[in-house]
Amino acid sequence: MSTGSYAINRVLSGSIYKGFPVGRISTIAGESQSGKSLLVANTIIEALKNDAVDVVYIFDSEGGVLVDYFKSNNVDMSKINHIPVISLEQCAVKMLNLYDTLVTARQDWLKDPDNNDNIRALVVLDSIGGLSSDKLITDAVKKDQMVADMGSSAKLRNNLMRGLMMRVPMSNATLLIVNHIYDDPSAGMFGASKIKAMGGGRGLVYSSHVILQCDKLLVKSNNDEFMTGEESDDDSLGFYKGNRLRFFVVKSRIAKPAFQATVFLSFDHGYNKWDGLVEDAIAYGYIQEVRGGVIVPSYSDKKITRKELITNDAVWKSFIDDFDKKSIEKMAYSNSTAKEIDAIEEEI
């Protein structure tokens, strides 16, 4: 399922055209304002625009559904079901009941594909970290006190993930879970890790097919002060006004993990689909750096600016299909090239 950003798609699947795996659980974890919910919203928009799903279910524990953003992108709101949840128990009951319905519909359709009952669904939980147990809420409201959790929320989250682990693939209804990350206090003592701690229990880690970590970076302005949300004097960034975001694959069962994409999120235009691919295209030899710009031999022998590079589709179309094949070969778990695989299959 495409995210709307070729660079993010690439680190998720190896291909610039494919993103989150269909019919599996993917977790998007990050700090506040790191682009988690917006990435999910863009994935929803792409899925509906490309007719990849018929219906979307959003389980909302934070009141953060981007309704205006959907409307501004001409999304058919009748296909989006907003389901507010206030506790882990309520969320678990509603999600498991939904997936039982989707599993039944899927199994019936597999028995008789002509019955037209197949439901192509995308399910979102935003966020699992915003949910607490009914007991904590009841104690606070009725007993006028907050008591220690004693691990009950973690157990409930783990039970929810165990319940979803096989229901998601059996229904073929993709599940995207938004979660929070936080700095590990022991990092200063033992050395900082690129992989940050994630709440939600170990069940979330085990059951996720993909875990994508999001970080908000700082953009350097022309007065050498670091800031976010400002324009930069760098030509490749100067026409943007937004945040610089990094997406790092912590876990993946479909492509090699530990790849990352750094993209700019424009407050006016969203993600630029080519941004984040430039450095790899240079490394692969499709783009040559020269003073004051770049040259793309497959497109023209004339120098162009980086701004034109990531805004002119024709430049990328001159080599992007070959780039995509090389990317898949590099990032796939198997080290065999497509030609080697064809040769093996022919021999068999």
C-alpha positions as CSV (number, residue, x, y, z in Angstrom):
1,M,0.0,0.0,0.0
2,S,1.7,3.2,-1.2
3,T,2.4,5.9,1.3
4,G,2.5,8.7,-1.3
5,S,6.2,9.0,-0.9
6,Y,8.5,7.0,-3.2
7,A,11.4,7.2,-0.7
8,I,9.3,5.9,2.2
9,N,7.8,3.2,0.0
10,R,11.3,2.1,-0.9
11,V,12.6,1.6,2.6
12,L,9.4,-0.3,3.5
13,S,9.4,-2.7,0.6
14,G,12.4,-2.2,-1.7
15,S,10.2,-0.8,-4.5
16,I,9.4,2.9,-4.9
17,Y,5.8,2.0,-5.8
18,K,4.9,-0.3,-2.9
19,G,4.7,0.6,0.8
20,F,3.1,-1.2,3.7
21,P,2.4,-4.9,3.1
22,V,-1.3,-5.7,2.5
23,G,-3.1,-8.0,4.9
24,R,-0.4,-7.6,7.6
25,I,0.2,-5.5,10.8
26,S,2.5,-2.5,10.4
27,T,3.4,-0.1,13.3
28,I,4.4,3.5,12.8
29,A,6.1,4.8,15.9
30,G,7.5,8.3,16.6
31,E,7.6,11.3,18.8
32,S,5.1,14.1,18.7
33,Q,4.8,15.9,15.3
34,S,7.1,13.4,13.6
35,G,4.6,12.8,10.8
36,K,3.0,9.5,12.0
37,S,-0.7,10.4,11.6
38,L,0.0,12.3,8.4
39,L,1.8,9.3,6.9
40,V,-1.2,7.1,7.8
41,A,-3.6,9.7,6.3
42,N,-1.6,9.8,3.1
43,T,-1.7,6.0,2.9
44,I,-5.5,6.1,3.3
45,I,-5.8,8.7,0.6
46,E,-3.5,6.8,-1.8
47,A,-5.4,3.5,-1.1
48,L,-8.8,5.1,-1.8
49,K,-7.5,7.1,-4.8
50,N,-6.0,3.9,-6.4
51,D,-9.1,1.8,-5.6
52,A,-7.0,-0.5,-3.4
53,V,-9.6,-0.6,-0.6
54,D,-13.4,-0.3,-0.4
55,V,-13.6,0.9,3.2
56,V,-11.4,2.4,5.9
57,Y,-12.0,1.9,9.7
58,I,-10.2,4.4,12.0
59,F,-10.1,3.5,15.7
60,D,-9.3,6.8,17.3
61,S,-8.1,7.1,20.9
62,E,-6.7,10.6,20.7
63,G,-9.2,12.6,18.7
64,G,-6.6,13.2,16.0
65,V,-8.4,12.2,12.8
66,L,-7.5,14.6,10.0
67,V,-10.9,15.2,8.7
68,D,-10.1,18.5,7.0
69,Y,-7.0,17.0,5.4
70,F,-9.1,14.2,3.9
71,K,-11.7,16.6,2.6
72,S,-9.1,18.9,1.0
73,N,-7.8,15.8,-0.9
74,N,-11.3,15.0,-2.2
75,V,-11.7,11.8,-0.2
76,D,-15.1,10.1,-0.3
77,M,-15.8,10.5,3.4
78,S,-18.6,7.8,3.2
79,K,-15.8,5.2,2.9
80,I,-14.2,6.3,6.1
81,N,-15.6,5.0,9.4
82,H,-14.5,6.9,12.5
83,I,-14.7,4.8,15.6
84,P,-13.8,6.6,18.9
85,V,-12.5,4.4,21.7
86,I,-11.8,5.4,25.3
87,S,-10.3,2.3,26.8
88,L,-8.3,-0.8,25.9
89,E,-11.2,-3.1,26.7
90,Q,-13.6,-1.2,24.4
91,C,-11.0,-1.0,21.6
92,A,-10.2,-4.7,21.8
93,V,-13.9,-5.7,21.7
94,K,-14.7,-3.5,18.7
95,M,-11.5,-4.4,16.8
96,L,-11.8,-8.1,17.3
97,N,-15.5,-8.1,16.4
98,L,-14.7,-6.1,13.2
99,Y,-11.9,-8.5,12.2
100,D,-14.1,-11.6,12.9
101,T,-16.6,-10.1,10.5
102,L,-13.9,-9.4,7.9
103,V,-12.5,-12.9,8.3
104,T,-15.9,-14.5,7.7
105,A,-16.5,-12.4,4.7
106,R,-13.0,-13.3,3.3
107,Q,-13.5,-17.0,3.8
108,D,-16.9,-17.0,2.2
109,W,-15.5,-15.1,-0.8
110,L,-12.6,-17.6,-1.2
111,K,-15.2,-20.4,-1.3
112,D,-17.2,-18.6,-4.0
113,P,-15.4,-15.6,-5.6
114,D,-18.5,-14.8,-7.6
115,N,-20.5,-13.8,-4.6
116,N,-19.0,-10.2,-4.5
117,D,-18.9,-10.2,-0.7
118,N,-15.1,-9.7,-0.5
119,I,-14.5,-6.6,1.7
120,R,-11.2,-4.9,0.9
121,A,-10.6,-3.0,4.1
122,L,-7.9,-0.9,5.7
123,V,-7.9,-0.6,9.5
124,V,-6.1,2.1,11.5
125,L,-5.5,2.3,15.3
126,D,-4.4,5.8,16.2
127,S,-3.0,5.3,18.7
128,I,-2.4,2.2,20.9
129,G,-0.3,4.3,23.3
130,G,-3.2,6.6,24.0
131,L,-5.3,3.8,25.5
132,S,-5.5,2.9,29.2
133,S,-7.5,0.2,31.0
134,D,-11.1,0.6,32.2
135,K,-9.9,-0.1,35.8
136,L,-7.7,3.1,35.8
137,I,-10.6,5.2,34.4
138,T,-13.1,3.7,36.9
139,D,-10.9,4.2,39.9
140,A,-10.3,7.8,38.9
141,V,-14.0,8.6,38.3
142,K,-15.8,6.6,40.9
143,K,-13.2,6.2,43.7
144,D,-11.7,9.6,43.2
145,Q,-8.1,8.2,43.1
146,M,-5.5,7.0,40.7
147,V,-4.0,3.7,41.5
148,A,-0.9,2.0,40.1
149,D,-1.5,0.2,36.8
150,M,0.4,-3.0,38.0
151,G,1.0,-4.1,34.4
152,S,-2.7,-4.5,33.5
153,S,-2.6,-2.2,30.5
154,A,0.5,-4.0,29.1
155,K,-1.3,-7.4,29.5
156,L,-4.4,-6.1,27.7
157,R,-2.4,-4.7,24.8
158,N,-0.5,-8.0,24.5
159,N,-3.8,-9.9,24.5
160,L,-5.2,-7.6,21.8
161,M,-2.2,-8.2,19.6
162,R,-2.4,-11.9,20.1
163,G,-6.1,-11.8,19.0
164,L,-5.2,-9.8,15.9
165,M,-2.1,-11.7,14.9
166,M,-3.9,-14.2,12.7
167,R,-7.1,-12.4,12.2
168,V,-5.4,-9.7,10.1
169,P,-3.8,-12.0,7.5
170,M,-6.9,-14.3,7.4
171,S,-9.1,-11.3,6.6
172,N,-6.4,-9.7,4.2
173,A,-7.4,-6.4,5.9
174,T,-4.3,-4.3,6.4
175,L,-3.8,-2.9,9.9
176,L,-1.8,0.2,10.6
177,I,-1.0,1.0,14.2
178,V,0.3,4.4,15.4
179,N,2.4,4.4,18.5
180,H,4.7,6.6,20.5
181,I,8.5,6.3,21.1
182,Y,10.4,7.8,24.0
183,D,14.1,8.3,24.9
184,D,15.6,5.6,27.0
185,P,17.0,7.1,30.2
186,S,19.8,4.5,30.2
187,A,21.1,5.7,26.8
188,G,23.4,8.2,28.3
189,M,25.1,5.5,30.4
190,F,25.4,2.8,27.9
191,G,25.4,4.8,24.6
192,A,22.6,6.1,22.5
193,S,20.8,3.7,20.1
194,K,19.3,4.7,16.8
195,I,16.3,2.5,17.7
196,K,14.3,4.2,20.4
197,A,12.1,2.5,23.0
198,M,8.5,1.9,22.0
199,G,5.6,1.5,24.4
200,G,2.7,-0.9,23.8
201,G,4.1,-4.2,25.1
202,R,6.2,-6.9,23.5
203,G,3.2,-8.3,21.7
204,L,3.1,-5.3,19.4
205,V,6.7,-5.9,18.5
206,Y,6.3,-9.6,17.8
207,S,3.1,-9.4,15.8
208,S,4.1,-6.4,13.6
209,H,5.2,-7.3,10.1
210,V,6.9,-3.9,9.8
211,I,7.9,-1.3,12.4
212,L,8.7,2.1,11.0
213,Q,10.3,4.7,13.3
214,C,9.7,8.4,12.6
215,D,11.9,11.2,13.8
216,K,11.6,15.0,13.3
217,L,15.0,16.5,12.4
218,L,16.2,20.1,12.5
219,V,16.7,22.3,9.4
220,K,19.6,24.7,9.4
221,S,18.7,28.2,8.4
222,N,20.9,30.9,6.9
223,N,21.7,32.4,10.3
224,D,23.3,29.1,11.4
225,E,20.6,28.5,14.0
226,F,18.8,25.2,14.0
227,M,15.0,25.4,13.7
228,T,12.0,23.6,12.3
229,G,9.2,24.9,10.1
230,E,11.4,27.4,8.4
231,E,12.8,27.8,4.9
232,S,16.5,27.0,4.3
233,D,19.0,28.7,2.2
234,D,20.0,25.4,0.7
235,D,18.6,25.3,-2.9
236,S,17.4,21.8,-2.5
237,L,15.3,22.8,0.5
238,G,14.7,26.5,0.0
239,F,11.3,26.4,-1.6
240,Y,10.0,24.2,1.2
241,K,8.3,25.4,4.4
242,G,7.8,22.4,6.7
243,N,9.5,19.8,8.7
244,R,12.4,17.5,7.8
245,L,11.5,13.9,8.8
246,R,13.4,10.7,9.0
247,F,11.7,7.3,8.6
248,F,13.8,4.3,9.8
249,V,12.8,0.7,9.4
250,V,13.3,-1.0,12.7
251,K,11.8,-4.4,11.7
252,S,10.7,-5.8,8.4
253,R,9.7,-9.2,7.1
254,I,9.4,-8.1,3.4
255,A,12.7,-6.3,2.9
256,K,16.0,-5.8,4.7
257,P,15.6,-3.6,7.8
258,A,17.7,-0.6,8.9
259,F,17.2,1.4,5.8
260,Q,16.0,5.0,6.2
261,A,14.5,7.8,4.2
262,T,14.8,11.5,4.9
263,V,12.1,13.6,3.4
264,F,10.6,17.0,3.7
265,L,7.0,17.5,4.7
266,S,5.8,20.8,3.2
267,F,3.0,22.4,5.1
268,D,1.6,23.6,1.8
269,H,2.1,20.6,-0.5
270,G,2.6,17.5,1.7
271,Y,5.3,15.0,0.7
272,N,7.3,15.5,-2.5
273,K,7.3,12.0,-4.2
274,W,10.9,12.3,-5.5
275,D,12.4,13.8,-2.4
276,G,14.6,11.3,-0.4
277,L,15.7,9.4,-3.5
278,V,18.4,11.8,-4.7
279,E,21.3,10.4,-2.7
280,D,20.7,6.9,-3.7
281,A,20.2,7.9,-7.3
282,I,23.6,9.5,-7.1
283,A,25.1,6.4,-5.5
284,Y,23.6,4.3,-8.3
285,G,25.2,6.6,-10.9
286,Y,22.0,8.0,-12.4
287,I,22.7,11.5,-11.2
288,Q,26.0,13.3,-11.3
289,E,26.8,16.1,-8.9
290,V,28.4,19.2,-10.4
291,R,29.1,22.7,-9.0
292,G,25.8,24.5,-8.6
293,G,23.5,21.6,-9.5
294,V,23.4,18.1,-11.0
295,I,23.4,16.4,-14.4
296,V,21.2,13.5,-15.3
297,P,22.8,11.8,-18.4
298,S,19.7,9.8,-19.3
299,Y,17.6,13.0,-19.5
300,S,20.0,15.8,-20.7
301,D,23.7,16.8,-20.6
302,K,22.7,20.2,-19.3
303,K,23.0,21.1,-15.6
304,I,19.9,21.5,-13.6
305,T,19.2,22.7,-10.0
306,R,18.2,20.3,-7.2
307,K,14.9,22.1,-7.0
308,E,14.2,21.2,-10.6
309,L,15.4,17.7,-10.0
310,I,12.7,16.9,-7.5
311,T,9.9,18.8,-9.2
312,N,10.4,17.6,-12.8
313,D,8.8,14.2,-13.3
314,A,10.4,13.8,-16.8
315,V,13.9,13.8,-15.3
316,W,13.1,10.8,-13.1
317,K,11.1,8.9,-15.7
318,S,14.2,8.7,-17.8
319,F,15.7,6.2,-15.4
320,I,13.3,5.4,-12.6
321,D,12.2,1.9,-13.8
322,D,15.8,0.7,-13.9
323,F,16.4,2.4,-10.5
324,D,13.5,0.5,-9.0
325,K,14.8,-2.9,-10.2
326,K,18.2,-2.2,-8.7
327,S,16.6,-1.0,-5.5
328,I,14.6,-4.2,-5.2
329,E,17.7,-6.3,-5.8
330,K,19.7,-4.5,-3.2
331,M,17.0,-4.4,-0.5
332,A,15.5,-7.9,-0.9
333,Y,16.4,-10.5,1.6
334,S,17.7,-12.8,-1.2
335,N,21.0,-11.6,-2.7
336,S,20.1,-13.2,-6.0
337,T,19.4,-10.9,-8.9
338,A,16.3,-11.2,-11.1
339,K,18.3,-12.9,-13.9
340,E,19.8,-15.4,-11.5
341,I,16.3,-16.3,-10.1
342,D,15.0,-16.7,-13.7
343,A,17.9,-19.0,-14.5
344,I,17.3,-21.1,-11.4
345,E,13.6,-21.4,-12.1
346,E,14.3,-22.4,-15.7
347,E,16.8,-25.1,-14.6
348,I,14.2,-26.5,-12.1
